[in-house]
Amino acid sequence: MTEYLYEKDLRPLKYNVLAAPRQDRTVRAMAAVLGVRVQVLRRHLIERLDMSDMENMPARWEAAHAVQAGGGGHDALADALGRDLFVRKIAVFTPAEMETAYGKARALADGGTPLADAVEEGKKTLREVITP
């Protein structure tokens, strides 16, 4: 019987893509932003992304940071959580997962909690998605 490529387990190939120098730097930067271990984030990315997304991840990361550095009246809380970056640019989280984290952080920030504490609470919610 013929075995089709899409029926095979592609995790080792995906890991090889993530271990490439540019992708590795990007994964390490993302892990630092989210406050998770690199291997845990790699596992999450292998489950969520396809290989073409992984190959393009460094360029998307750099482009997103260039746009963010330009400023322009963005929501500081959304930028700190990476709402656009981690949902639209690099699909680390689903829109629903990010909205849950953003909603918690926004409620805290609107309630008088300092922005840094609200962001940390939002990132804690995102870490729970990555490390179930």
C-alpha positions in Angstrom: 0.0 0.0 0.0 1.2 3.5 -0.8 2.0 5.8 2.1 1.2 9.4 1.6 3.4 12.1 2.9 0.5 13.9 4.7 -0.2 10.7 6.7 3.3 10.6 8.1 4.4 12.1 11.4 6.1 15.4 10.5 7.2 16.4 14.0 10.9 15.6 13.5 10.9 17.7 10.3 9.2 20.5 12.0 11.7 20.3 14.9 14.5 20.6 12.4 13.0 23.7 10.9 12.6 25.2 14.4 16.2 24.3 15.2 17.6 26.3 12.3 19.5 29.4 13.4 17.0 32.1 12.5 14.0 30.2 13.7 15.9 29.3 16.9 16.6 32.9 17.6 13.0 33.8 17.0 11.6 31.0 19.2 14.0 32.0 22.0 12.8 35.6 21.7 9.2 34.6 21.7 9.8 32.3 24.8 11.4 35.2 26.6 8.4 37.5 25.8 5.9 34.9 27.0 8.0 33.7 29.9 8.1 30.0 29.0 10.9 27.5 28.4 12.1 27.2 24.8 11.4 23.5 24.5 7.8 24.0 25.8 7.2 26.7 23.2 8.8 24.6 20.4 6.4 21.7 21.3 3.4 24.1 21.1 4.6 25.5 17.8 5.1 22.0 16.3 1.5 21.2 17.3 0.0 24.5 16.0 2.0 25.6 12.9 2.7 24.0 9.6 6.2 24.0 8.1 5.8 27.0 5.9 4.6 29.1 8.8 7.7 28.0 10.8 10.0 28.8 7.9 8.5 32.3 7.6 8.4 32.9 11.3 11.6 35.0 11.6 10.5 37.4 8.8 7.1 37.8 10.3 8.6 38.4 13.8 10.9 41.1 12.5 8.2 42.8 10.4 5.8 42.8 13.3 8.4 44.5 15.5 9.2 47.0 12.9 5.6 48.0 12.6 5.2 48.1 16.4 8.3 50.3 16.7 6.6 52.8 14.4 4.0 53.5 17.1 0.9 55.2 16.0 -1.7 55.1 18.7 -1.9 51.4 19.3 -3.3 49.8 22.5 -0.3 49.5 24.8 -1.8 46.5 26.5 -2.5 44.7 23.3 1.0 45.4 22.1 2.5 44.2 25.3 0.6 40.9 25.1 1.4 40.6 21.4 -2.3 40.4 20.4 -1.7 41.0 16.7 1.7 39.3 16.6 0.8 36.0 18.2 -2.6 35.7 16.5 -2.4 37.2 13.0 1.4 37.3 12.2 2.4 34.0 13.9 -0.5 31.9 14.9 0.7 30.9 18.3 -2.7 31.4 19.8 -6.2 31.2 18.5 -8.2 34.5 18.5 -10.4 33.1 21.3 -7.4 32.3 23.5 -5.9 35.7 23.0 -9.2 37.5 23.6 -9.5 35.6 26.9 -6.1 36.7 28.0 -6.6 40.3 26.8 -10.0 40.5 28.4 -8.6 39.5 31.8 -5.7 42.0 31.4 -8.0 44.8 30.2 -10.4 44.2 33.2 -7.4 44.5 35.6 -6.0 47.6 33.8 -9.4 49.3 33.8 -9.8 48.5 37.5 -6.7 50.4 38.4 -4.1 47.7 38.3 -0.7 48.9 36.9 -0.2 48.1 33.3 2.8 45.8 34.0 0.8 43.7 36.4 -2.2 43.5 34.1 0.2 42.4 31.2 1.7 39.7 33.5 -1.7 38.4 34.3 -2.6 38.2 30.6 0.7 36.4 29.9 0.0 34.0 32.7 -3.3 33.1 30.9 -1.3 32.6 27.7 1.3 30.4 29.4 -1.6 28.1 30.6 -2.4 27.5 27.0 1.1 26.6 26.1 1.8 24.5 29.2 -1.5 22.6 29.9 
